[in-house]
Structure formats: C-alpha cells, structure tokens
Amino acid sequence: MDTKSLVKIAKALSDPNRLRILQEIAQAPQVGCADLFEVAPVSQPSMSHHVKALVDSGLVDSCKEGRCVYLSVNPEKLRELESFLQLLKVK
C-alpha cells in the first residue's frame, strides 16, 4: 500500500461518523445511503461528504441505481490495510 493511499484511509477513518458509517456498511452486502442516517444522525450534505470520503479512500464502493446509491465495503482495500497494520505489529 502506498503512502498516499494510507493517508487517505487514515483521514477517512479519523472521523467518528465515518467510522460508524463504515461499520454499518460492513454489516451487510449492500447498504443504501438513506439507511445510514440512523447510524450517524447528520444532515444530508454532511452524509454525502462522509460517504464521499470513504469512497475516495477506496474503503467503500458505490453503485447508483436511479436516485438510490448503494454502498459496500471494498474487501481488497481492507486486506491491504490489514497487511500494512500487520507490519506494525510489536514483537
């Protein structure tokens, strides 16, 4: 994982709302954006900002169907992050 990608992921996960959103998305194969307002009670523009940060980091994939946006976790990016964190393991 390159440094630029790692910094994007770290920034995306540094916000408590985004962390909760990611946890919720990880609980199902696909989650609609509208379902996330229960997890993070923020305004619609704030939710869009948080989702965009997660998508831009590569942690979350989005799929638009009509007016609905569906989100899912990107397992490959999570594996890359896990591999990086394993390198930091204290011996």
C-alpha positions as a LaTeX table, in Angstrom:
\begin{tabular}{lrrr}
\hline
Residue & $x$ (\AA) & $y$ (\AA) & $z$ (\AA) \\
\hline
Met1 & 0.00 & 0.00 & 0.00 \\
Asp2 & 1.48 & 3.34 & $-0.98$ \\
Thr3 & 1.73 & 6.26 & 1.43 \\
Lys4 & $-0.83$ & 8.39 & $-0.39$ \\
Ser5 & $-3.50$ & 5.66 & $-0.13$ \\
Leu6 & $-2.69$ & 5.06 & 3.51 \\
Val7 & $-3.04$ & 8.76 & 4.34 \\
Lys8 & $-6.46$ & 8.88 & 2.60 \\
Ile9 & $-7.63$ & 5.88 & 4.58 \\
Ala10 & $-6.33$ & 7.28 & 7.86 \\
Lys11 & $-8.10$ & 10.59 & 7.23 \\
Ala12 & $-11.32$ & 8.79 & 6.30 \\
Leu13 & $-11.24$ & 6.74 & 9.50 \\
Ser14 & $-10.30$ & 9.67 & 11.74 \\
Asp15 & $-13.88$ & 10.95 & 11.89 \\
Pro16 & $-16.19$ & 9.13 & 14.35 \\
Asn17 & $-19.19$ & 9.45 & 12.00 \\
Arg18 & $-17.28$ & 7.91 & 9.10 \\
Leu19 & $-16.07$ & 5.10 & 11.33 \\
Arg20 & $-19.65$ & 4.32 & 12.39 \\
Ile21 & $-20.81$ & 4.53 & 8.78 \\
Leu22 & $-18.10$ & 2.10 & 7.66 \\
Gln23 & $-19.02$ & $-0.31$ & 10.46 \\
Glu24 & $-22.66$ & $-0.22$ & 9.37 \\
Ile25 & $-21.79$ & $-0.78$ & 5.71 \\
Ala26 & $-19.63$ & $-3.76$ & 6.69 \\
Gln27 & $-22.60$ & $-5.48$ & 8.36 \\
Ala28 & $-24.43$ & $-6.16$ & 5.08 \\
Pro29 & $-23.55$ & $-6.98$ & 1.49 \\
Gln30 & $-25.02$ & $-3.61$ & 0.39 \\
Val31 & $-26.44$ & $-0.62$ & 2.25 \\
Gly32 & $-28.49$ & 2.25 & 0.86 \\
Cys33 & $-27.33$ & 5.75 & 1.76 \\
Ala34 & $-30.74$ & 6.55 & 3.24 \\
Asp35 & $-30.28$ & 3.73 & 5.78 \\
Leu36 & $-27.17$ & 5.37 & 7.21 \\
Phe37 & $-28.97$ & 8.33 & 8.79 \\
Glu38 & $-29.93$ & 6.12 & 11.73 \\
Val39 & $-26.26$ & 5.37 & 12.41 \\
Ala40 & $-24.96$ & 8.90 & 12.01 \\
Pro41 & $-27.72$ & 11.47 & 12.51 \\
Val42 & $-26.25$ & 14.22 & 10.33 \\
Ser43 & $-27.64$ & 16.43 & 7.58 \\
Gln44 & $-27.88$ & 15.12 & 4.03 \\
Pro45 & $-24.94$ & 17.28 & 2.83 \\
Ser46 & $-22.80$ & 16.02 & 5.73 \\
Met47 & $-23.72$ & 12.41 & 4.96 \\
Ser48 & $-22.74$ & 12.95 & 1.32 \\
His49 & $-19.41$ & 14.40 & 2.47 \\
His50 & $-18.72$ & 11.43 & 4.76 \\
Val51 & $-19.68$ & 8.85 & 2.15 \\
Lys52 & $-17.53$ & 10.60 & $-0.47$ \\
Ala53 & $-14.52$ & 10.49 & 1.88 \\
Leu54 & $-15.00$ & 6.74 & 2.37 \\
Val55 & $-15.43$ & 6.13 & $-1.36$ \\
Asp56 & $-12.42$ & 8.31 & $-2.24$ \\
Ser57 & $-10.29$ & 6.39 & 0.25 \\
Gly58 & $-11.18$ & 3.16 & $-1.54$ \\
Leu59 & $-12.66$ & 1.54 & 1.57 \\
Val60 & $-16.20$ & 1.70 & 0.17 \\
Asp61 & $-17.58$ & 1.06 & $-3.31$ \\
Ser62 & $-20.71$ & 2.83 & $-4.52$ \\
Cys63 & $-23.29$ & 1.83 & $-7.09$ \\
Lys64 & $-26.01$ & 4.20 & $-8.26$ \\
Glu65 & $-29.37$ & 2.79 & $-9.32$ \\
Gly66 & $-31.75$ & 5.53 & $-10.32$ \\
Arg67 & $-31.83$ & 8.00 & $-7.43$ \\
Cys68 & $-30.52$ & 5.50 & $-4.89$ \\
Val69 & $-26.86$ & 4.97 & $-4.04$ \\
Tyr70 & $-25.85$ & 1.61 & $-2.62$ \\
Leu71 & $-22.62$ & 1.14 & $-0.71$ \\
Ser72 & $-20.49$ & $-1.89$ & 0.03 \\
Val73 & $-17.12$ & $-2.46$ & 1.64 \\
Asn74 & $-14.16$ & $-2.96$ & $-0.68$ \\
Pro75 & $-12.64$ & $-6.18$ & 0.72 \\
Glu76 & $-9.41$ & $-5.81$ & $-1.26$ \\
Lys77 & $-8.68$ & $-2.40$ & 0.28 \\
Leu78 & $-9.39$ & $-3.77$ & 3.75 \\
Arg79 & $-6.95$ & $-6.64$ & 3.13 \\
Glu80 & $-4.29$ & $-4.13$ & 2.03 \\
Leu81 & $-4.87$ & $-2.09$ & 5.19 \\
Glu82 & $-4.72$ & $-5.23$ & 7.34 \\
Ser83 & $-1.42$ & $-6.25$ & 5.72 \\
Phe84 & 0.05 & $-2.84$ & 6.41 \\
Leu85 & $-1.09$ & $-2.92$ & 10.05 \\
Gln86 & 0.44 & $-6.38$ & 10.47 \\
Leu87 & 3.81 & $-4.85$ & 9.55 \\
Leu88 & 3.46 & $-2.55$ & 12.57 \\
Lys89 & 2.91 & $-5.45$ & 14.94 \\
Val90 & 5.07 & $-5.11$ & 18.06 \\
Lys91 & 7.36 & $-8.05$ & 18.70 \\
\hline
\end{tabular}
